[in-house]
Each structure stands twice: as C-alpha cells, then as structure tokens.
Amino acid sequence: MSSSPYAPAGNILNQIIKTKKGLKAVAYNKDGELTCSKTAYAQSSHVLQHKPLLDKILREVPVDANNKGLLYILLYELLMGPNRAIRGGGALKRQLLKQQEQLQATLFRLQPSFANMTASSPDQSSSDYVTIPRYVRVNTIVSSMEQVLSQIDAKTKPSKNNKNKKKTKKPSLQDSSSSSKMPRYVDPHVPNVLVFPPTASTRANLQELVKSQQVVLQDKSSCFSALCMVHGFDTLPSMEGDFLDACAAPGNKTCHLAALLTEQAAAAASTTTTTTSKSSSSKRASSVVVHALDKSKDRFELLQRRMKELTETPPRDGDAKKNKVTTVECHNADFLSIDPETDETFSNVTAIMLDPSCSGSGMISNHQEAMDRDPLSKPKNFDRIESLSNFQFQALQHATSAFPKVQRVVYSTCSVYVQENEGVVQRLLESSSSSSSSSNDGNDGGEWELVAPKCLDHWHRRGLEHPDVVGLSPEQLQCLIRVNPEEDGTNGFFVACLQRKAANKAPKKKKKKMIGAKKNTYEKPLATMGMELYDNQFNKDDNSTGKEEKEETSTVLSSSAVTTMSNQKSSGKMKNDDDSSSKKKRKAEGDKEGDEEESNIVSKKRAKKMEWKKKQREKKLLRLAKQEQQANNSSEQ
C-alpha cells in the first residue's frame, strides 16, 4: 500500500475510473457521510475538473504507471497545483520530475485550446475556464429566504479580533449585499434561488444550512423542471390529483416540486372564499401527493433518505403543518412497468415530471462530452445517443398514453444533443398524431400539444432546427427551452411542456372548481432584500482579469525570445523581494482599514497576488517552450 500523501485521493480516482460513478457516489456512504478526508476529496475534485487537459498531456507525453489515479493526482500537483510541486517521494514522482520540462511545455501549448471548457469547482480560479456560479435553492418547506440570509450574515460578520466590533451594527436584511463578506445575488429566473461566487469559502459558509436542510445545492437549470410543472402552464395544476416524478433520484427536482406545491397550497388556502370551510380547504390541501420512482435499489434508498430529510424536517418557523401539506411517497419501481389501470396507487396521477437517463452532455462535470458539445453535429458516440433517445421516447410515450388522467407532462434532459431533445419530442407528437383518429392535418401532435412555459417567457434560448427534426414548426420550437452550458452560466438543459388538448377530451359535466385549477399569475423574481438580480457578474470579473493576463502574455512573447540564467535568478530575487514588501504593505494597510472595507481589500490583494503568480508561471512556461524549440532545432541541424 502506497504511503504517498496523495494515496487516498488516488484510490478515489481509481474507483471512479473503474466503476464510472461520480465523485459524490464514491466518496459518500449511504448515510450521506464523507468516507475520506476533506483533503482527499478536494484533490480528487480538482483533478476531475482538469482531467480532459491532463488526458491530452498524457497522450502526448506518455507516463508509464500502474496506479492511474495516483498518476493523475501527482501530474495535477506538478503542473497546476497551488505550489507546482509534489510532496513526498516515490518512483512515480521521480519519473514525472524527469519529464517535467516536457510536460510543462506541453501544458503551455495545449492550454489555450481548453479555454472554453467550463469548470464546476468552488476553488477554480484560472481565467482559462468559464466560471459557473454556486446556485443555492432555499428549501421553503423548512426555511425561508429571510431566515437563510440572516444566518449567512451572522456567520460572515466581522471576527472577534475586530477592534471596532462594538460599533459594528447588526447585519440588516435590507442591505444584505453590503453587510456580508460573501457577495450574493437573486436569480432572475427561478424564485428562491440565490447566486454565490464559486469559492471554497462559499461552500464552507453554507455547510450548516445544507446540513439543516434549509438550502439545497441545486444547479439553476435543474430547477426548470419543477418550476415548469407548477408555473409553466396557463392554469395552475389541480391539487386534487397526484403528481409523479418518474425518474426521481437523487431527489432535488422532487423536493423542489414538493416545495412549490406546498407554496401553492398555502396560497390557495389564504384565498379560499367564505363559501369554503377551513376544514374542507385544509383537508384537500393536505392530500397533495408526489410519487417519486426509481428502479435502482441503491438510488431508491438515497432518494428515500433525501426526501425524509428535505420534506419532513420540522420548519424553522415552527409551523408543524407546513411540511405535511405535500407528501412524497417513494417507490422502488420501473416507470415503464407502471400501469395505473391495475395499480390503484397511481390511478389518480394527473401530472408527470419525466427526466430520464441521458448522455449528460450538458453537465459541466462531464468533460468527455464537453469536448464535443455542438448540439447540431453528429455525436462521436452516436450509437449510445441513439439508444438513449429510443429509451427516452419510450418513457415519454408511456407517460402520455398509459395514464388516462394525466393532463400535463414536463420532459427534460441534461443533454445538449437534438437526438435526445427536439428529436424525442418530435417523435412523440408524430406518434400521437398518427394514433389519434381525430387528427386530420398531419403532425399536429394528436391529443397532445406543446406549451411555451409562462414562467420562462423571458428566457432567450429556444429549440433548435435540425435536418433530423423536420416535424416541428417554428412555433413549436419556440415552446422548447434550451440551456447552453458555455454561455448561460449553468449546466446544459432541455425542457418541453406538453399538455393534453382540451378539444380532444370527452365532454364533462360542470363541477365545482378544483383547488389549484385557476389561472396562472406567475411573476418572475425581482431584486429584493438589498440584493441585485444576477447578470453574469462573476463571469464579468473573471473575464476582465483573463483579458489583462492574455495581453501581458502577448507582450512577453513579442519582447523576448531567449531568457538567460541571470535573468531567471534576478526574477527569482525580485519575486522574493516583492512578496516580502507586499506582505508588509498588506499588514500595514490592513491595520488602517475599517471593518466594512477590510474584506474587499483582502480579496483584491489576494486576487492581485494570484494574478502576479500566474504571470510568473506563464513566463516560466514560455521560457521552457522556447528552450525546447531551440533544442529541437539544434537536433534537426
């Protein structure tokens, strides 16, 4: 067994490579406890974020190693780690050090081609990557926006060592953006979603809120499914029918749906007319059921545990009835095998949320797919995509045909390929049209039609035209929601809202209005509590820094062809002098700054120092590349 300080992280990576599972699936047990050290988890996370680049380097500069996971860790530490060095010893370290110059030169040459790759790391600081913010959804079943912000402000208030702590006023929710050390914004598309910078301190400050189930670390685009189910149609969903999440694990979308339904039930109860008794209203509100399915036993157990934590934890405001309005029932079952005609459990389902297995090509953590993101081109692994597309169509067809009471279906994937998105929807409408005896005008969808989600009417990206998807009209494409992971600051996603046509329904007797079956008056999120709407602020800061660094690199390229050893020594001496004087200056200035400006100054200085260090690294890599080129030229001569 290796005694390397990187061995635990190497073992984690080996498990990921062997089992093809995600980092969380490997590092956490069934009880949600971390089975490795935080250091090993962080090291593994960093490597996975840069794995495409590391793979490319290893293809050009082969390194013989039996322990593949450990190789990735050591290579990352040597080329991209904070110290650009490997701790400890060992044969693998010695082998990498022998090839260090060649590896560094290859890194310098390849890195620009990876400039558009996104990264999900909270510690990612390289301007060569697009920054994805940390999205945090407030779990309104347990807590509220006010309570969450109050706890964040309390955690990020000035430390006890602050000399002026007695004069520091208590953080105010009305000025939350300026009173906290951690900048945050309101997401402009999804209610109760906060946007934080993707830093390690953000994750640390949110840890207690995550453990207490008050917030869920859920990507923005992942919230679109439940949002469209409740607020995407002209009318709100009926609270007298059941809801079904067909492929629910791990449960973030399910919990979000339960929270939105709980909010709707509360709103319905508050607006109940005098002709409706409180007991009747309460009875119907408490009967809202969400069925959550997953056929995998392990994923079902995870789903069951997560739903118990997120939907049954006592609310912070003391309202014990709040988390009983919506009941989530978990089932270890295959959605395709469900028959509501023979199983009364699902006989009252009127709405289905379907997010089936997909390629995951929109996920920023799926770097193999990230290398081929063009949704209009033929995927490299076309056979796999085609197989997934067939399964997705089968699942969507089952949702629209096997449940006679279902009135609305929300279909979504985290894929960017048209074969899994527009193609599946087009096949469904074509199939429904051909099987409907009332259809006389071609591909009109039969008894089903697409609906442009009201809650996302201000979202700019819509369905794509493609030669393989010829059955969708421009109007139908405008009903489809797309997310580009490289331009929209969130994971790639696709959403389609389908509803059963009223004209195809059998005539019904007039009956009293169902709770929830009323006009949708959804209003998009607004700036509140002193916070601004998020408008790509974090990326703007990173892009401006990256521009300055690229200009500096260009200047270095034009001004110097060869760097002598004396210049290297002089540069090293200047680096030490600059570091020393910079530390003294920071300390002197830090003592003079006030409490409110202290965090901003420290952040700016840290960013400036990191920028300086990166420039030095780029200069060094440039020198190595030139030396390698000169050596090659000499050998050719």
C-alpha positions in Angstrom: 0.0 0.0 0.0 1.4 3.4 -1.0 2.5 5.8 1.8 2.2 8.8 -0.5 0.2 11.7 1.0 -1.8 11.6 -2.3 -2.7 7.9 -2.0 -6.3 8.4 -0.6 -7.2 10.7 -3.5 -5.6 8.3 -5.9 -7.7 5.5 -4.6 -10.8 7.6 -5.0 -9.9 8.3 -8.7 -9.2 4.7 -9.3 -12.7 3.8 -8.0 -14.3 6.5 -10.3 -12.3 5.2 -13.3 -13.3 1.6 -12.6 -16.9 2.0 -11.6 -17.7 5.0 -13.8 -19.5 6.6 -10.9 -19.4 10.2 -9.8 -17.2 11.7 -7.1 -20.0 12.0 -4.6 -21.2 8.5 -5.2 -17.7 7.1 -4.4 -16.8 9.5 -1.6 -20.1 9.4 0.4 -21.8 6.4 2.0 -25.5 5.7 2.0 -25.9 7.8 5.1 -24.5 10.8 3.4 -21.3 10.8 5.4 -17.9 11.5 3.8 -15.8 8.4 3.8 -12.5 10.1 3.0 -10.7 13.2 4.3 -11.7 16.6 3.0 -8.2 17.0 1.6 -8.5 13.8 -0.5 -12.0 14.9 -1.7 -10.7 18.3 -2.7 -7.7 16.8 -4.5 -9.9 14.4 -6.4 -12.3 17.2 -7.3 -9.5 19.4 -8.7 -8.2 16.5 -10.9 -11.6 15.7 -12.3 -12.2 19.3 -13.3 -8.9 19.3 -15.3 -9.0 15.7 -16.5 -9.5 16.4 -20.2 -6.4 18.5 -20.3 -4.4 16.0 -18.2 -5.5 13.2 -20.6 -4.4 15.2 -23.6 -1.0 15.9 -22.0 -0.5 12.2 -21.1 -1.4 11.2 -24.7 1.4 13.4 -26.0 3.9 12.7 -23.2 3.2 9.1 -22.1 4.0 8.2 -18.5 4.1 4.5 -17.5 2.2 4.0 -14.2 0.3 1.1 -12.8 -1.6 3.4 -10.4 -3.6 5.6 -12.8 -5.4 7.5 -10.0 -2.2 8.5 -8.3 -0.7 9.5 -11.6 -3.5 12.0 -12.2 -3.0 13.4 -8.7 0.7 13.9 -9.0 0.5 15.3 -12.5 -2.0 17.8 -11.4 0.0 18.9 -8.4 3.2 19.2 -10.5 1.6 21.2 -13.3 -1.5 23.0 -11.9 -1.4 22.6 -8.1 -1.0 25.6 -5.8 2.7 25.0 -5.2 3.6 23.4 -8.6 5.4 20.7 -6.7 4.9 17.1 -5.4 5.2 16.3 -1.7 6.9 13.1 -0.6 8.9 10.7 -2.7 8.4 7.6 -4.7 9.2 6.2 -8.1 6.3 7.8 -9.9 7.4 11.3 -8.6 10.9 10.7 -9.8 9.6 9.7 -13.2 7.5 12.8 -13.5 10.3 15.1 -12.5 12.5 13.6 -15.2 9.8 14.6 -17.8 8.9 17.8 -16.0 10.1 20.3 -18.7 8.4 18.3 -21.5 5.2 18.1 -19.5 5.2 21.8 -18.7 5.9 22.8 -22.3 3.1 20.6 -23.5 0.7 22.1 -20.9 1.6 25.6 -22.1 1.0 24.6 -25.7 -2.3 22.8 -25.1 -3.9 25.1 -22.5 -5.3 27.7 -25.0 -7.4 25.0 -26.8 -9.2 24.3 -23.5 -10.1 27.9 -22.9 -13.8 27.4 -23.4 -14.2 24.4 -21.1 -16.4 25.1 -18.1 -15.5 24.1 -14.6 -17.7 23.4 -11.6 -15.1 23.7 -8.9 -15.6 26.0 -6.0 -11.9 26.5 -6.0 -11.4 27.1 -9.7 -9.5 30.3 -10.2 -8.0 30.0 -13.6 -9.3 32.5 -16.1 -8.9 29.9 -18.9 -12.2 28.4 -17.7 -15.7 29.8 -17.6 -16.9 30.3 -14.0 -20.1 28.6 -13.1 -21.7 30.3 -10.0 -22.8 28.4 -6.9 -26.6 28.2 -7.1 -28.4 27.7 -3.8 -32.1 27.0 -3.6 -33.9 27.8 -0.4 -35.9 24.8 0.8 -39.1 26.7 1.6 -40.6 23.6 3.2 -38.1 24.0 6.1 -36.9 27.6 5.9 -37.3 31.0 4.1 -35.2 33.5 2.2 -35.2 35.8 5.2 -34.0 33.1 7.7 -31.3 31.8 5.3 -29.9 35.3 4.7 -30.0 36.1 8.4 -27.9 33.1 9.2 -25.4 33.8 6.4 -25.0 37.3 7.7 -24.5 36.1 11.2 -21.8 33.6 10.1 -19.9 36.1 7.9 -20.0 39.1 10.3 -16.6 40.6 11.4 -14.4 38.3 13.7 -14.0 38.7 17.4 -10.5 40.2 16.9 -12.0 43.2 15.3 -11.2 46.2 17.4 -14.4 48.0 16.4 -16.7 45.1 17.0 -18.8 47.0 19.5 -19.5 49.7 16.9 -20.4 47.2 14.2 -24.1 47.2 13.6 -26.1 44.1 13.2 -26.4 42.9 9.6 -29.7 44.1 8.0 -31.7 42.1 5.5 -32.5 45.3 3.8 -28.8 45.8 3.0 -27.6 42.2 2.8 -25.4 42.6 -0.2 -23.1 45.1 1.5 -23.2 43.8 5.1 -21.9 40.3 4.2 -18.3 39.3 3.2 -19.9 36.9 0.8 -21.4 38.6 -2.3 -24.8 37.1 -3.5 -27.5 37.9 -6.0 -31.0 36.9 -6.7 -31.5 34.6 -9.7 -33.7 36.3 -12.3 -35.5 33.2 -13.5 -36.1 30.8 -10.6 -37.7 32.0 -7.3 -35.9 31.4 -4.0 -32.6 30.7 -5.7 -29.5 32.6 -4.6 -26.3 33.0 -6.6 -23.0 33.0 -4.9 -19.4 33.1 -6.1 -17.9 29.6 -6.8 -15.4 29.7 -4.0 -14.4 27.4 -1.1 -15.5 30.0 1.4 -19.0 30.0 -0.1 -19.3 26.2 0.4 -17.9 26.4 3.9 -20.4 29.2 4.9 -23.3 27.2 3.5 -22.3 23.9 5.2 -24.6 24.3 8.3 -27.5 25.4 6.1 -27.1 22.4 3.9 -26.9 20.0 6.9 -30.0 21.5 8.4 -31.9 21.0 5.1 -32.6 24.8 4.8 -30.9 25.0 1.4 -30.2 22.7 -1.4 -27.1 23.0 -3.6 -29.0 22.6 -6.9 -28.0 24.0 -10.3 -30.2 26.6 -11.8 -31.2 24.7 -14.9 -32.1 21.7 -12.8 -34.8 23.8 -11.2 -36.6 24.4 -14.5 -38.4 21.1 -14.5 -40.4 21.6 -11.3 -40.9 25.3 -12.0 -42.4 24.5 -15.4 -44.7 21.8 -13.9 -46.3 24.3 -11.4 -45.9 27.6 -13.2 -45.4 26.7 -16.8 -49.0 26.4 -18.0 -51.8 28.8 -18.3 -53.5 27.3 -15.3 -52.0 26.1 -12.0 -52.1 22.3 -11.5 -55.0 20.8 -9.8 -54.3 20.0 -6.2 -56.9 17.2 -6.3 -54.7 15.0 -8.5 -51.4 13.2 -7.7 -48.0 14.1 -9.2 -45.4 11.6 -10.4 -41.7 12.1 -10.7 -40.8 9.2 -13.0 -37.0 9.1 -12.6 -36.6 10.9 -9.3 -33.3 10.0 -7.6 -31.4 11.7 -6.1 -34.4 13.9 -5.4 -33.5 17.5 -5.9 -36.3 18.0 -8.5 -38.7 16.1 -6.4 -38.1 18.2 -3.3 -38.4 21.4 -5.4 -41.7 20.2 -6.8 -43.0 19.5 -3.3 -41.9 22.9 -2.1 -43.7 24.7 -5.0 -46.8 22.7 -4.4 -46.7 23.5 -0.7 -46.4 27.2 -1.5 -49.3 26.9 -3.9 -51.4 25.1 -1.3 -50.7 27.8 1.2 -51.6 30.5 -1.4 -54.9 28.6 -2.2 -55.7 28.3 1.5 -55.2 32.0 2.1 -57.5 32.9 -0.8 -60.3 30.4 -0.1 -63.7 32.1 -0.3 -66.1 32.3 2.6 -68.2 29.6 1.0 -65.4 27.1 1.6 -64.9 25.9 5.1 -61.4 25.9 6.6 -61.6 22.2 7.4 -62.5 21.4 3.8 -59.7 23.5 2.4 -57.2 22.0 4.9 -58.3 18.5 4.0 -57.8 19.0 0.3 -54.5 20.8 0.8 -53.1 18.0 2.9 -53.9 15.4 0.3 -51.4 16.5 -2.3 -49.2 13.5 -3.1 -46.0 13.3 -5.1 -45.0 9.8 -6.2 -41.2 9.5 -6.6 -39.9 6.5 -8.6 -36.5 4.9 -9.2 -35.8 1.4 -10.3 -32.3 1.2 -8.9 -32.3 -0.1 -5.3 -29.3 2.0 -4.3 -30.7 5.2 -5.9 -34.1 4.4 -4.3 -32.5 4.2 -0.8 -30.7 7.5 -1.5 -34.0 9.1 -2.7 -35.9 7.8 0.3 -33.4 9.2 2.7 -33.2 12.6 0.9 -36.9 13.0 0.9 -37.2 12.3 4.6 -34.6 14.9 5.3 -35.8 17.6 2.9 -39.5 17.3 3.2 -40.1 16.0 6.8 -37.6 18.2 8.7 -39.6 20.5 11.1 -39.9 24.0 9.7 -37.8 26.7 11.3 -40.8 29.0 11.8 -42.5 26.4 14.0 -45.4 25.7 11.6 -45.6 21.9 12.1 -48.3 21.7 9.4 -46.2 23.2 6.7 -44.2 20.1 5.8 -47.4 17.9 5.9 -49.2 19.8 3.0 -47.3 17.8 0.4 -46.5 14.1 0.9 -43.7 12.5 -1.1 -44.1 8.7 -1.5 -41.0 6.9 -2.7 -41.3 3.7 -4.8 -38.6 1.3 -5.9 -40.2 0.6 -9.3 -39.5 0.9 -13.0 -41.6 3.7 -14.5 -42.2 1.7 -17.7 -43.8 -1.1 -15.8 -46.4 1.1 -14.0 -50.0 0.6 -15.1 -52.5 2.8 -13.4 -55.3 0.6 -14.6 -54.1 -2.3 -12.5 -52.3 -0.4 -9.7 -54.6 1.9 -7.8 -51.6 3.7 -6.2 -51.1 5.6 -9.4 -54.7 5.8 -10.6 -55.0 9.4 -9.6 -51.9 10.8 -11.3 -52.7 13.9 -13.3 -49.2 15.3 -13.9 -45.9 13.6 -14.7 -42.4 15.1 -14.4 -40.0 13.0 -16.6 -36.3 13.4 -16.5 -35.0 10.1 -17.9 -31.4 8.8 -18.2 -29.5 10.8 -20.8 -26.0 11.3 -22.1 -25.3 14.1 -19.6 -23.6 16.0 -22.3 -24.8 19.3 -20.8 -23.2 18.7 -17.5 -20.1 20.8 -16.9 -18.5 18.0 -14.9 -18.9 15.5 -17.8 -15.7 16.6 -19.6 -15.7 13.8 -22.1 -18.9 15.1 -23.6 -17.7 18.6 -23.1 -15.1 18.1 -25.8 -18.0 17.6 -28.4 -20.7 19.9 -27.3 -22.1 21.0 -30.7 -25.8 20.0 -30.5 -26.2 20.2 -34.3 -23.3 17.9 -35.1 -23.4 14.1 -35.1 -22.2 12.9 -31.7 -19.0 10.8 -31.7 -20.8 8.1 -29.7 -23.8 8.2 -31.9 -24.9 4.6 -31.2 -25.2 5.3 -27.5 -27.1 8.6 -28.1 -29.5 6.8 -30.4 -30.1 4.1 -27.8 -30.7 6.7 -25.1 -33.1 8.5 -27.5 -35.1 5.4 -28.1 -35.5 4.8 -24.3 -36.4 8.5 -23.8 -39.1 8.3 -26.4 -40.4 5.1 -24.9 -40.7 6.7 -21.5 -42.3 9.9 -22.8 -44.8 7.8 -24.9 -45.6 5.8 -21.7 -46.2 9.0 -19.8 -48.6 10.4 -22.4 -50.5 7.2 -23.2 -50.6 4.9 -20.1 -52.1 7.4 -17.7 -55.6 8.4 -18.7 -56.0 11.2 -16.1 -52.7 12.9 -16.9 -53.2 16.4 -18.3 -49.6 17.7 -18.3 -46.1 16.3 -18.8 -42.8 18.0 -18.3 -40.0 16.3 -20.2 -36.4 17.3 -19.5 -32.8 16.2 -20.0 -29.3 17.5 -19.1 -28.2 16.8 -22.7 -27.4 19.2 -25.5 -28.0 16.8 -28.4 -31.1 17.3 -30.6 -31.4 13.5 -30.8 -32.3 13.4 -27.1 -34.3 16.6 -27.0 -36.2 18.0 -30.0 -35.9 14.6 -31.7 -37.7 12.8 -28.9 -40.5 15.5 -28.7 -41.0 15.4 -32.5 -41.3 11.6 -32.4 -43.8 11.8 -29.6 -46.0 14.3 -31.4 -45.8 12.4 -34.6 -46.7 9.1 -32.9 -49.6 10.8 -31.0 -50.8 12.4 -34.2 -50.8 9.1 -36.2 -52.6 7.2 -33.4 -55.3 9.8 -32.9 -58.4 9.3 -35.0 -59.3 13.0 -34.7 -56.1 14.2 -36.4 -56.6 15.2 -40.0 -53.9 17.8 -40.5 -50.6 15.9 -40.3 -48.2 16.2 -37.4 -50.3 18.4 -35.0 -49.5 16.2 -32.0 -52.8 14.4 -31.9 -54.2 14.8 -28.4 -51.0 16.5 -27.1 -49.6 19.9 -27.7 -46.5 21.9 -26.8 -46.8 24.8 -24.4 -44.4 27.7 -24.1 -43.7 27.8 -20.3 -45.1 31.1 -18.8 -42.5 31.0 -16.0 -39.7 31.2 -18.6 -41.2 33.6 -21.1 -38.1 35.8 -20.5 -35.6 33.0 -21.3 -33.8 33.7 -24.5 -32.7 30.3 -25.8 -35.3 28.1 -27.5 -35.5 24.9 -29.6 -33.1 24.2 -32.5 -33.8 23.4 -36.1 -32.1 20.3 -37.3 -32.3 18.2 -40.5 -33.3 15.1 -38.5 -36.1 17.0 -36.8 -38.4 18.1 -39.6 -41.7 17.7 -37.9 -41.5 20.7 -35.5 -42.8 24.0 -36.7 -41.1 27.3 -35.8 -43.9 27.9 -33.3 -43.4 24.6 -31.7 -39.6 25.1 -31.5 -40.3 28.4 -29.6 -42.1 26.4 -27.0 -38.9 24.4 -26.1 -36.4 25.6 -23.6 -32.7 25.1 -24.1 -29.7 26.0 -21.9 -26.2 26.4 -23.3 -23.6 25.4 -20.7 -20.9 27.6 -22.2 -23.0 30.8 -22.5 -25.8 30.7 -19.9 -23.7 30.2 -16.7 -25.4 26.9 -15.8 -25.5 23.3 -16.8 -26.8 22.4 -20.2 -30.5 21.5 -20.1 -33.6 21.0 -22.2 -37.3 21.3 -21.2 -40.5 20.6 -23.0 -44.0 21.2 -21.6 -46.8 19.1 -23.0 -50.5 19.3 -22.2 -53.5 17.2 -23.3 -55.6 19.2 -25.8 -59.0 20.3 -24.3 -60.6 19.7 -27.7 -59.8 16.0 -27.5 -61.3 15.5 -24.1 -64.6 13.9 -23.6 -67.4 16.3 -22.6 -67.5 16.7 -18.8 -70.3 17.7 -16.5 -69.9 21.0 -14.9 -68.5 20.7 -11.4 -67.1 22.9 -8.8 -63.7 24.4 -9.4 -60.8 22.4 -8.1 -58.2 24.0 -5.8 -55.2 25.0 -7.9 -57.1 24.8 -11.2 -57.1 28.5 -11.7 -55.3 31.0 -13.9 -51.5 31.1 -13.5 -50.5 34.6 -12.4 -46.8 33.8 -12.1 -44.4 36.8 -11.6 -40.7 36.5 -12.3 -38.2 37.1 -9.4 -37.3 40.6 -8.5 -34.4 42.2 -6.8 -35.1 42.1 -3.0 -33.6 42.5 0.4 -30.9 44.8 -0.9 -29.7 42.2 -3.4 -29.4 42.7 -7.2 -30.5 40.3 -9.9 -27.7 38.2 -11.1 -26.5 39.3 -14.5 -23.3 37.3 -15.0 -21.4 39.5 -12.6 -19.0 36.8 -11.5 -18.0 35.9 -15.1 -17.5 39.6 -16.0 -15.0 39.9 -13.2 -13.1 36.8 -14.3 -13.2 37.7 -18.0 -11.7 41.1 -17.4 -8.9 39.6 -15.4 -8.3 37.0 -18.1 -8.1 39.7 -20.7 -5.4 41.5 -18.8 -3.4 38.3 -18.4 -3.6 37.4 -22.1 -2.4 40.9 -23.0 0.5 40.5 -20.6 1.4 37.1 -22.2 1.3 38.7 -25.6 3.7 41.4 -24.5 6.1 38.8 -23.2 6.0 36.9 -26.5 6.9 40.0 -28.5 9.6 41.4 -26.3 11.8 38.4 -25.5 13.0 35.4 -27.5 15.5 33.9 -25.1 15.7 34.3 -21.3 19.2 33.8 -19.7 20.0 32.2 -16.4 21.0 35.5 -14.9 17.5 36.9 -15.7 15.9 33.8 -14.1 17.9 34.4 -10.9 17.1 38.1 -11.0 13.5 37.3 -11.5 13.5 34.9 -8.5 15.1 37.6 -6.3 12.6 40.2 -7.4 9.8 37.7 -6.6 11.0 37.2 -3.0 11.5 41.0 -2.5 8.1 41.7 -4.0 6.5 39.0 -1.8 8.2 40.4 1.3 7.3 44.0 0.7 3.8 43.0 -0.4 3.2 41.2 2.9 4.4 44.2 4.9 2.3 46.6 2.9 -0.8 44.4 3.3 -0.3 44.2 7.1 0.2 48.0 7.4 -2.8 48.8 5.3 -4.9 46.1 6.9 -4.5 47.8 10.3 -5.7 51.1 8.9 -8.8 49.8 7.1 -12.2 49.9 8.6 -14.4 46.9 9.2 -16.7 47.3 6.2 -13.8 47.7 3.7 -11.5 45.0 5.2 -12.9 42.0 3.4 -12.9 43.8 0.0 -9.3 44.9 0.4 -8.1 41.4 1.3 -10.0 39.9 -1.6 -8.5 42.4 -4.1 -5.0 41.8 -2.7 -5.4 38.1 -2.9 -6.6 38.4 -6.5 -3.7 40.7 -7.4 -1.2 38.3 -5.8 -2.7 35.3 -7.7 -2.6 37.3 -10.9 1.1 38.1 -10.4 1.9 34.5 -9.6 0.1 33.3 -12.8 2.0 35.8 -14.9 5.3 34.4 -13.5 4.2 30.8 -14.2 3.3 31.8 -17.8 6.7 33.4 -18.3 8.4 30.3 -17.0 6.4 28.0 -19.3 7.2 30.3 -22.2 10.9 30.1 -21.4 10.7 26.3 -21.3 8.8 26.1 -24.5 11.4 28.2 -26.3 14.2 26.2 -24.8 12.5 23.0 -26.1 12.1 24.6 -29.5 15.7 25.6 -29.6 16.8 22.1 -28.6 14.6 20.6 -31.3 16.1 23.0 -33.9 19.6 22.1 -32.8 18.9 18.4 -33.1 17.5 18.8 -36.6 20.6 20.7 -37.7 
